[in-house]
Amino acid sequence: MGQRIVLIGAGSAQFGFDMLGDIFQSERLAGCEVVLHDINSTALERVHKAALEYIDANGIDATVSATLARGEALAGADFVVIAIEVGDRFALWELDQRIPREFGFRQVFGENGGPGGLFHSLRVIPPILEICADIEHICPDAWVFNYSNPMSRICTTVHRAHPEVKFVGLCHEIASLYQHLPVLLDTPIDNIEFRAGGLNHFSVLVEARYRDSGEDAHPRVLAEAPAYFENLPDYGTILKHLHALQSGEGDTSGPPTPNNPWAERGAFRVLLEKFCCLPITTDSHIGEYLQWGTDVADQRAVHEFYTYYKKWTLRGDPKIKATRSERFVEIVEGIVDDARYEEAAVNVPNRGFISQLPDWIVVEVPAWIDGKGVQGIRLDAMPRGFAGLLSNQVAVHDLTAQAVIEGSKELVAQALLVDPVVDRAGAVEPLIEAMIELQPDFLGYLS
């Protein structure tokens, strides 16, 4: 019998289509049973219909069903994927960005870190805890993979509330190293061994080595990186180009030229030059965790990144494609086949993988994938200075998790006041009350 794979949040704008495309290309998962679950019946039916048509048109050996009943979906699951948001994702996210700024709080973005990241967490974690409670009861042996953000706060809270659930976070940001390292080191990616880690959206390269010679390549990466990124278009320019191509309005003659290459890499540049670290992502992510992020990040470029990301995500008529873009499928294959391979980035409880952080916090590290599942790898080369920046997030994650579990406004206030991004005390409680009033369906449980 094939594997039973449950996709929770399958009706979202792109997730269901992308994940199905990857699953359908896997020879190892032939004969699998995919169960689609969502709370939006219209969106769910759209994805289900597309999946059945794709299977029929391409002779795919898989079955796909859809259900609005979560218990029915989870029964007998071997693997569960969670990719959910609540309400109108972008409208709520824009409140996370705008309202804290109106109260005088400086933040770079508002998705994963800072005040915006906290309210995003308070909104999305409770339904994920409900899902995990069902998993613990219905399919306790299933491996659960989370794609929702704020990744590290979600995962940390889940492991505190449901420590027996085999819950792993996955993120796409590590893909940037596969893009940049071959150019920086002038060698194919297959000739590069590398490891990166930290917190999700706040990770850096910590090791790099040439496979053929065994030579340490990390010094060359750091030496070559400033000139390389000086000539690389910023993310906003790249996404604008991609969106134009998607709409048929772009110049197909070649990639976009640099506009202001450091525009979305101000905090990135400080980490590179002052901390001797190569971040794996740009300011819209790493800047959220840094108390000096707003001093060096170009807010116009960050907003441009968000604008084109939103347009790209909401582009019309998504389709199932013959791709292998989601790391989840390779991980499932590795577990099923007992492959014992190294996966570049997973989010799991620390357990000594980054020695400067407590064991309970969820960190992003490489991992061994085999028949036992997902086992993190220790990063002994974590730079001391960057480890200090990571340590600034420990209390934030601790109090966020406990605030959700207890539904406590007092702990929400403390989570804000320990955040290095927050430099105002008097506006904390008014901000909390304003956000609850604006989002009562999602934050009304706080008392």
Secondary structure as UniProt FT lines:
FT   STRAND          4..8
FT   TURN            9..11
FT   HELIX           15..25
FT   TURN            28..31
FT   STRAND          32..37
FT   HELIX           41..58
FT   STRAND          62..67
FT   HELIX           70..74
FT   TURN            75..76
FT   STRAND          79..82
FT   HELIX           89..102
FT   TURN            103..104
FT   HELIX           114..138
FT   TURN            140..141
FT   STRAND          143..146
FT   HELIX           151..161
FT   TURN            163..164
FT   STRAND          166..169
FT   TURN            173..174
FT   HELIX           175..185
FT   HELIX           189..191
FT   STRAND          192..199
FT   TURN            200..201
FT   STRAND          202..210
FT   TURN            211..213
FT   HELIX           218..230
FT   HELIX           235..246
FT   TURN            247..248
FT   TURN            252..253
FT   TURN            261..264
FT   HELIX           266..274
FT   STRAND          278..279
FT   HELIX           283..286
FT   HELIX           287..289
FT   TURN            291..292
FT   HELIX           293..296
FT   HELIX           299..313
FT   HELIX           327..337
FT   STRAND          341..349
FT   TURN            351..352
FT   TURN            355..356
FT   TURN            359..360
FT   STRAND          362..370
FT   TURN            371..372
FT   STRAND          373..376
FT   TURN            380..381
FT   HELIX           384..391
FT   TURN            392..393
FT   HELIX           394..406
FT   HELIX           409..417
FT   TURN            420..421
FT   TURN            426..427
FT   HELIX           428..438
FT   HELIX           440..443
FT   TURN            444..445
//
